[in-house]
Every structure is written in structure tokens, then in C-alpha cells.
Amino acid sequence: MMADVYSTYKKRDDICDAVCGQEVSRMSRIKCMIQSLDFRLIILLFVIIPTLFVSIYFHGQKVTYFLRPIWQKPPKPFIPIPHYYHENVSISTLCKLHGWTVREYPRRVFDAVLFNNEVDMLTIRWKELYPYITQFVLLESNSTFTGIPKPHFFAINQARFEFVNRRLTYATIPGGSRKGWNPFYEEAYQRVALDRLLRIAGIEDDDLLIMSDVDEIPSAHTINLLRWCDGPPQVMHLHLRNFLYSFEFNKEHKSWRASVHRYQKGKTRYAHYRQTDYLFADSGWHCSFCFRKISDFVFKMKAYSHSDRIRFAHYLDPKRIQKVICRGDDLYDMLPEEFTFKEIIGNMGPIPHSYSAVNLPAYLLNNVEEYKYLLPGNCVREGG
């Protein structure tokens, strides 16, 4: 039996050698070459390797993020500062609970932001903080961090913010970057300009300065506490409850970039990175990509510093975006940005739905019909 099989293969090879040695067509030569290859080698060359390249092209970013614990160490842990609050507890008692002392009069507070197009979030933020802010400071550019031209959205909607007019320092700045420049350079350029605008607004030593993006909203009672108490660190990050798309999708509480500073002339610089090890617990809300219209999602995805995450054009498809929002999935189809395999695997998949609307900004709950899309059970967006 084995002899017969060997004879058959021998004859095939002999015939192939004879044909390939003649003047034959190109297709015949290719057939001869294929017949002479080992089957396993064919599978490797024409199935496994192409599949590998396609997988890397479509999912290489996921592989990189999954392997992050191998090539990047986690950052130094924060020093948490416990946060005590109840509406029926006096400021003097709250200061004492934190190990601080109550002041004779409150510090002045400046709230400074760079503005893109988050009109609703800015309204909720300023309504929340209004009773305790001395001066609202807002800087707006005519281009995004990625160099895309844009209108001055705040100026267009300024009538909505008449309630802060007496306390508002507003300025515009021309975009400093060209298309293709590093968006982080443009972001830094605008933050330096915001430093100058703060000085124009009249900030002085020992005033409190809130540094955060528009959608990183400190709670009013947090700011009131900090303005009345002596003893908090000079610089302190705020640990915010972290939401995505609306207050229905509550991510892990890992939003920490917002910060509060006791201003020091010549030392304090407006920034959005880690500036201290101190983290004040449960200090507000971070509602990322919380927009009313699908077109606003598309604009933000193109505009902000991580626009390179748009790896494929279909990521911007309105129907896809709407489905992603209602499922609580990632707009960029990315794995969680974590530093341990346990956290990466544990946070894979959609964010679980939350049906709690407890302890949200007061203005939001007092104007439910206007901001219904931000509350649980209302994931459908305009234009979706």
C-alpha cells in the first residue's frame, strides 16, 4: 500500500518536472509550483500569514492595550483625602471633620475653562457653581486642538449665559496650529493663553483656582467647603464620579485630572495633568461625550487631542454611534486603558446600565425636560 502511494507521488513529481521543463503557459508553471509545495507550507503562506496581517491591521491597537501591563508600569498611587458632607452639617463642623479650621471669611474662587462646543455641560457646570464663584474665566479658539476651523460657539450662545455676565471674563484666541501639527501642542498653547487671561481677570495670591475641562464638574458643596476651610493642600486633585454619554453609564471612579489650587503668582500654571499626589474623594462629576446631538459626537471625535483613535471612517457613521451610545460601548472600539491584566479583563465590554439619578447636579434635576437625554433610559440622540 505504502509503495503504491509513493509511486503515485513519484509519478506526479516526474510529470511536473517534465512539464515545468518545457515551454508552457504561466498558469501551468504556477500549478506545477503549487503541486511541489508542502500542504502545510501553503496553509502558512496563504492563510495564516495573511490572516495575521489583517488581524494586526484591524486589532493591533487592542493587542497593544492588552499588553500594556508588560511594557508600562502603573502610576504612583494617589494619597486619598476623605470627604465628609451632609447638607444639615455646618461648615465649621465639616472643616473640623477634615482636620481643618474654619476661616473668618471665604476665599475668592476662579473657575477657568477652555471651551469647545459643550454648551449644555457648561450651563449645568456654571449653574452648579454659581453661588460660590467670584469670576468665571472662559477662553475660546476659532479652531480645535486638531486644527479644524470652528465657530465661536460660546459667543453664538452667549444669551444663555446672561446670568454670569457680571462675573465673566471671556476672550477668544486664534488657532496657533496648522493641520497636521501635534494637537497636544495646540492644547498647551491655549492653556498658556488661559494663564494670561486669569491675570486679566484679577486673580491674586491665595485665591482658589479650579482647573478642569468643562465636563469635569466639581460639586457646589466641595467648592464651598474648600473656600471656607484653612488646611487643605496647596494643590489637590478632585476625584470625580465618572460617566460616559450620560449619567446612565457610570464608569469606574477614576477621573482625577480636575484640580483646585491656592493661587501663587509666578508658580501656578494652568494644566490638565497630574500635579500632586493628593486626591479629594467624591468631589463631583465627569460626564464625557455627554452630547445632545450625534453631530456633536462626530465633531468631538475629530476635534479633541486623541483624534488619532479614529482608525476607520465607519467609526463616524451616525447609526453606529447611536448603537454604541445605547449599548454603553467604546466609540473607538478600544480596550480599557488599565495597567493590570485583571483590570483590563474585568472592564472589558459595555458599561452596565445604571438607573440611579441620585446626587446629580441640582440644575439638571430641576430641568429634566430640557436635559432628559442625560438621564437614565434616554439614550437616543437627535440625528441618531
Secondary structure, DSSP 8 states (H G I E B T S, - for coil): -HHHHHHHHHHHHHHHHHHHTSS--HHHHHHHHHHHS-HHHHHIIIIIHHHHHHHHHHHHHHHHHHTHHHH-------EEE-----TTS-HHHHHHHTT-EE-SS---EEEEEEESS-HHHHHHHHHHHGGG-SEEEEEEESB-TT--B---HHHHTGGGGGGGGGGEEEEEE-----TTS-HHHHHHHHHHHHHHHHHHHT--TT-EEEE--TTEEE-HHHHHHHHHEE-S-SEEEE-BEEEESSTTBB--S-B---EEEE--TTT----SS---SEEESS-EEEEET--SBHHHHHHHHHHSTTGGG--SGGGG-HHHHHHHHHHT--TT------SSHHHHHHT-S---B----TT--HHHHHTTTTTGGGSTT----BT-
